[in-house]
Structure formats: structure tokens, C-alpha cells
Amino acid sequence: MDGTALLTRTRGDISRMTVRPCVFIHTNEKQIVGALVSAYSMRRSSANADRFDVKIIHTKDHPFLHEREGQSFLRDGGQRVWSMSDLQSFTPLRFMPPELMGYEGRAVVVDPDVFAVHGDVYELLTRDMQGKAIVCRDYDGKKGFEDRFASSVMLLDCAKLTHWRTAEQFGELFEGKRDYLDWVFLKLEPRETIGLLDYEWNDFDNLTETTKFLHNTDRTTQPWKTGLPIDFIRRRSQTRFKPLKLKSWARLIRHGVLGEKNAPDTYDRHPDSRQELFFFELLGECLDEGIVTEDMLREEIGRNHVRPDAFELLDRASKSAAA
């Protein structure tokens, strides 16, 4: 990935150069089809697609991730083993856009399972950030209780994030100096530098007429993986145990009684059939545009990255769109 920022002349002052805003989708091999569909959706849903760039940040281009294979890192106060085969091994790359932009200009970064529906990303790229360095939604979905933030969709003022040095800070996980969850939940950022984004810009498995970006955030029900063997490392908990919280005890009992062995072995179908249809409509358009080829899709099916009945779903989506 070439980190050199693209420059373009502004209309207001032809002699002044400014960094062209960019949308970044970070991914690994397992989620590359989702990333390509996400990138396509960003341009498809924008009335200003010629005013920003869209780039994919791929784990294969960043050796610092691979060099830590099999090593232990700090996560949620305990130790985990880093594995590039994990479905979400791309996550540290969501902190790379400021570096790739030369710490200038605006960027939006999204997970590879985030798709533009009714939202024009250029509206996000050009919004008033009110002096904030980061604008994103809170993770828990409870306004007024912004303890954790969802870094899966972020609007970034890159000039205000010169302290983001991804390779170095990724290394701190393995030195016990940085906790992974504190990092991804933005707990290490000064609260006053974070602005809140409307939930519709990062709508967790919720598709409505107001959804701007749909995020298929539940890994077990991603529409393009239904029926495939689970290929991600299960986490017992996303949060530290809190003895005064009923949910913490319920989670502890669930894991103790049921155990990991009783967890599903395969990806489930998404509970909302409209979201399944929406994804395959987008994928069909990507095939029409040559963004994804039939050969590539067959290869991804063969690698268990895309469900084996994908072509049947594409045919169903095509008929639905024509009806």
C-alpha cells in the first residue's frame, strides 16, 4: 500500500494544494470480498464520488502484523495469542489512515463489513467536526453512557492524530504497555477530542430507511458466510468482569454451564433476510462492474471465505431487483 497522500488543487486557490479526502477499508484475506463490496458501496451511494478516494488497507502489506504470529499480547487485562488466521486480524490497521495521509486532511475508516446504504460518505468527510480529532458512535448504544467508542467507523482529522503510530503501538500490546481493548475502544484518547456520530452512520445489524452505513457486526451472522465453519478465535468476554453487574454474572454462568464446546460450529443465517439480500445485490453489481470476478468469487468460495451457495443468492437477488 502506497502511503503517499494524493494531492489535488482546490477550486478556491489553484496555487494551494490540499490532501484529497479518502475512505479507507481495512481487511485481511478472509474479508476481502466484503472489503471490495464496501468500497463499491461508498462510491455507489455518493453524489460526490469524484471528490474523494477509496483505498483498501490489507494485512498482507504490513509485515509488522505477521512478525508477531504466535506471540502473547495484552487484551482485557489478560494474555491472548496473536494469530493472523483470526477473522479480525485486520483491526489494528484502522489506526493507520493518519500515517497514510501524511497526517493531513480528512479520512473515514470502516471495517470490511460496513456498507453504505442511504449515507453519502462525502457528507461525513466534509461535516463540521467542531474541533474534534475523531468522530464516531459510542459502542454500547446508550447515549449519555459513552464509556467505550466504536472505532469500526471513524471520521478522522489526521492533523490532530500525529500520535497515532500503528506499528509502534501494536508492538506495545506485546510489551504489556497497552491493552488491546483500551486501544480499540479509544479509551486511550482524551475524551474531549472525540465527537459523537449518529448511530445511523454505524448501524449495528440494523437496516432501516434511516440507515446510512449498515454494519454486519455480529460475526456469526455475516450474510456472505452462512453455513461456513466458524474461523475466528472465540472470546469469552469483550469486557472485564464487574461483580456488581448482572450481565457479568450471566456471562460467567453461560460460559461455565454451556462451555465453548457448545457454541455454534458454523455461521448462522442473518436474522434479517433483507440484509442478506442487500449484500448480494451489491455483490451482483460488483460482478457487473468487474470489481469482483466470477473466478475470484469461486476461489473465495473454495477457501471457505464466502458461502458455497453464493451464486444462488446472487441469482435470487438479481430476480428480486428486476421484480
C-alpha positions in Angstrom: 0.0 0.0 0.0 1.4 3.3 -1.0 1.1 5.7 1.9 1.9 8.8 -0.2 -1.1 11.2 0.1 -2.8 12.2 -3.1 -2.8 15.9 -3.7 -5.3 17.9 -5.7 -5.8 21.6 -6.4 -8.6 23.3 -4.6 -11.1 25.3 -6.5 -10.7 28.3 -4.2 -7.0 28.8 -4.7 -5.3 27.0 -7.6 -1.9 27.7 -6.1 -2.7 26.0 -2.8 -2.5 22.2 -2.6 -4.6 20.1 -0.2 -4.8 16.5 0.7 -7.7 14.8 -1.1 -10.1 13.2 1.4 -10.1 9.4 1.5 -12.2 6.5 2.7 -10.1 3.5 4.0 -11.4 0.0 4.3 -9.1 -2.3 6.3 -9.2 -6.0 5.7 -7.4 -9.4 5.5 -7.7 -12.3 3.1 -10.8 -13.7 4.8 -12.8 -10.5 4.4 -11.5 -9.2 1.1 -14.8 -9.8 -0.7 -16.6 -7.8 2.0 -14.0 -5.0 1.7 -14.4 -4.8 -2.1 -18.2 -4.6 -1.8 -17.8 -2.0 1.0 -15.6 0.1 -1.2 -18.0 -0.1 -4.1 -20.9 0.9 -1.9 -19.2 4.0 -0.8 -19.0 5.3 -4.3 -22.3 4.0 -5.3 -24.1 5.9 -2.6 -22.4 9.2 -3.1 -23.4 12.1 -5.2 -19.8 13.3 -5.0 -17.8 10.1 -5.8 -15.3 12.1 -7.8 -14.3 14.2 -4.8 -12.7 11.5 -2.6 -10.6 8.4 -2.9 -11.3 4.9 -1.7 -8.4 2.7 -0.6 -8.1 -0.8 0.9 -5.6 -1.4 3.7 -4.6 -5.1 3.6 -2.9 -7.1 6.3 -0.6 -8.7 3.6 1.0 -5.3 3.0 2.0 -4.8 6.7 4.7 -7.2 7.9 4.6 -5.9 11.5 1.4 -7.8 12.0 2.8 -11.1 10.7 6.0 -10.8 12.7 4.0 -11.2 15.9 2.4 -14.5 14.9 2.0 -16.8 17.9 3.2 -14.2 20.5 1.2 -13.2 23.5 -0.4 -9.8 23.9 -2.4 -7.9 26.5 -6.2 -8.0 26.0 -8.8 -7.1 28.5 -6.3 -7.5 31.3 -5.2 -11.0 30.3 -3.0 -12.6 27.8 -4.1 -13.8 24.3 -2.1 -15.2 21.4 -1.9 -13.2 18.2 -2.9 -15.1 15.1 -3.1 -13.8 11.6 -5.7 -16.5 10.8 -8.2 -14.8 13.1 -11.1 -13.2 11.2 -10.4 -9.8 12.6 -6.6 -9.7 12.4 -7.0 -6.5 10.4 -8.3 -4.5 13.3 -5.0 -2.7 14.2 -5.0 -1.2 10.7 -7.9 1.0 11.5 -5.4 3.3 13.2 -3.2 3.7 10.0 -5.1 6.3 7.9 -3.4 9.4 9.6 0.0 7.9 8.7 -1.1 7.0 5.2 -2.4 10.6 4.7 0.8 12.1 5.9 -1.1 13.4 9.0 -3.0 15.8 6.8 -6.6 16.1 5.7 -9.8 14.1 6.4 -10.2 10.4 6.3 -13.0 7.9 7.1 -12.1 4.4 8.1 -14.5 1.5 8.2 -14.4 -2.2 8.8 -14.8 -4.5 5.7 -18.3 -5.5 6.9 -19.7 -1.9 6.7 -21.7 -0.9 3.7 -23.2 2.4 2.6 -27.0 2.3 2.3 -28.6 5.8 2.5 -25.4 7.6 3.6 -23.2 9.7 1.3 -19.7 9.4 2.8 -18.7 12.7 1.3 -21.3 14.3 3.7 -19.3 12.7 6.5 -15.9 13.7 5.1 -17.0 17.3 4.9 -19.0 17.7 8.1 -18.2 20.2 10.8 -16.1 18.2 13.3 -16.3 21.1 15.9 -12.6 20.9 16.5 -12.6 17.1 17.4 -9.9 14.8 16.2 -12.2 11.8 16.0 -16.0 11.5 15.4 -17.6 8.1 15.9 -20.5 6.5 17.7 -20.4 5.1 21.2 -20.1 1.3 21.3 -22.9 0.4 23.7 -25.6 2.3 22.0 -26.7 4.2 25.1 -26.5 7.9 24.7 -25.2 9.6 27.8 -23.1 6.5 28.7 -20.2 6.9 26.4 -17.7 4.7 28.2 -16.5 2.9 25.0 -16.4 4.0 21.4 -16.9 2.1 18.2 -13.7 2.6 16.2 -15.1 0.4 13.4 -16.4 3.6 11.7 -14.4 6.8 12.3 -14.1 10.2 10.8 -10.6 11.5 11.4 -8.9 14.8 11.3 -5.5 13.4 10.5 -3.5 16.5 11.5 -4.8 16.1 15.1 -3.7 12.4 15.3 0.1 12.7 14.9 0.4 10.5 18.0 -1.1 7.5 16.1 1.9 5.3 15.1 0.3 1.9 14.4 3.3 -0.4 14.2 4.9 1.0 17.3 1.7 1.0 19.3 0.8 -2.5 18.1 4.1 -3.6 19.5 3.2 -2.1 22.9 0.4 -4.8 23.2 3.1 -7.5 23.4 5.2 -5.5 25.9 2.3 -5.2 28.3 2.2 -1.4 27.9 -1.1 -1.2 26.0 -4.3 -3.2 26.4 -6.0 -4.1 23.1 -9.5 -3.3 24.2 -8.5 0.0 25.6 -6.9 0.8 22.2 -9.9 -0.3 20.0 -12.5 1.3 22.3 -10.5 4.6 22.2 -10.1 4.7 25.9 -6.5 5.9 25.4 -7.7 9.1 23.6 -8.6 12.2 25.5 -12.4 12.2 25.8 -12.6 15.9 24.8 -11.1 15.0 21.4 -13.9 12.6 20.5 -17.2 13.8 19.0 -20.3 11.6 18.7 -21.6 10.3 15.5 -25.3 9.4 14.9 -25.9 5.7 15.2 -27.2 5.6 11.6 -23.6 6.1 10.4 -22.6 2.8 12.1 -25.9 0.8 12.4 -25.2 -2.5 14.1 -27.0 -5.2 12.2 -30.0 -2.8 11.8 -31.3 -1.9 8.3 -34.0 0.8 8.2 -34.9 3.7 5.9 -32.6 5.9 8.0 -29.6 3.6 8.0 -26.6 5.4 6.4 -24.0 2.7 7.0 -25.0 -0.9 7.7 -22.5 -2.7 9.9 -22.9 -6.5 9.9 -21.0 -6.5 13.2 -22.2 -9.9 14.5 -19.5 -12.1 13.2 -21.7 -15.3 13.5 -24.3 -14.0 11.1 -22.4 -12.2 8.3 -24.6 -12.8 5.2 -21.8 -14.0 2.9 -20.6 -16.6 5.4 -23.8 -18.5 6.3 -23.1 -22.2 6.8 -19.3 -22.0 6.7 -17.2 -23.3 9.6 -16.5 -20.7 12.3 -13.0 -19.5 11.5 -12.4 -16.9 14.2 -11.0 -17.1 17.7 -13.8 -17.0 20.2 -13.5 -14.5 23.1 -15.1 -15.4 26.4 -15.7 -11.7 27.1 -15.4 -8.3 25.5 -15.4 -6.6 28.9 -13.8 -7.0 32.3 -15.8 -8.9 34.9 -17.8 -6.5 37.0 -19.2 -8.1 40.2 -22.0 -5.6 40.7 -23.3 -6.1 37.1 -25.9 -8.7 36.5 -24.7 -9.2 32.9 -21.2 -10.1 34.1 -22.6 -12.9 36.3 -24.9 -14.1 33.5 -22.0 -14.2 31.1 -19.9 -16.1 33.6 -22.7 -18.7 34.2 -23.3 -19.1 30.5 -19.7 -19.9 29.8 -19.4 -22.2 32.9 -22.6 -24.2 32.2 -22.6 -24.3 28.4 -18.8 -24.1 27.7 -17.2 -23.2 24.5 -17.7 -26.7 23.1 -21.5 -26.0 22.9 -21.0 -22.8 20.8 -22.1 -23.0 17.2 -19.7 -24.6 14.8 -20.9 -22.7 11.7 -22.0 -19.3 10.8 -25.8 -18.8 11.2 -28.1 -17.1 8.7 -28.6 -13.5 9.4 -31.9 -13.0 11.2 -32.9 -10.2 8.8 -33.3 -11.6 5.3 -33.3 -8.1 3.8 -29.7 -7.6 4.9 -28.7 -10.8 3.2 -30.5 -9.7 0.0 -28.9 -6.2 0.2 -25.4 -7.6 0.4 -25.9 -9.9 -2.6 -27.5 -7.1 -4.6 -24.3 -5.1 -4.0 -22.1 -8.1 -4.8 -24.0 -8.7 -8.0 -23.3 -5.1 -9.0 -19.6 -5.6 -8.2 -19.6 -8.6 -10.6 -21.3 -6.5 -13.3 -18.6 -3.8 -12.8 -15.7 -6.2 -12.8 -14.8 -5.3 -9.3 -15.2 -8.9 -8.3 -14.9 -11.6 -11.0 -16.6 -14.9 -11.1 -13.2 -16.7 -10.9 -12.3 -14.7 -7.8 -15.6 -15.5 -6.2 -15.3 -19.2 -6.9 -11.8 -19.1 -5.4 -13.1 -17.4 -2.3 -15.8 -20.0 -2.0 -13.2 -22.7 -2.3 -11.2 -21.1 0.5 -14.3 -21.0 2.8 -14.3 -17.2 2.8 -17.7 -17.0 1.0 -20.7 -19.3 1.4 -20.9 -22.1 -1.2 -24.4 -21.1 -2.4 -23.3 -17.5 -3.2 -24.2 -17.8 -6.9 -27.7 -19.0 -6.0 -28.1 -16.0 -3.7 -26.8 -13.7 -6.5 -29.4 -15.1 -8.9 -32.1 -14.6 -6.2 -31.0 -11.0 -5.6 -31.0 -10.3 -9.3 -34.5 -11.6 -9.7 -35.7 -9.6 -6.7 -34.1 -6.4 -8.2 -35.8 -7.0 -11.5 -39.2 -7.6 -10.0 
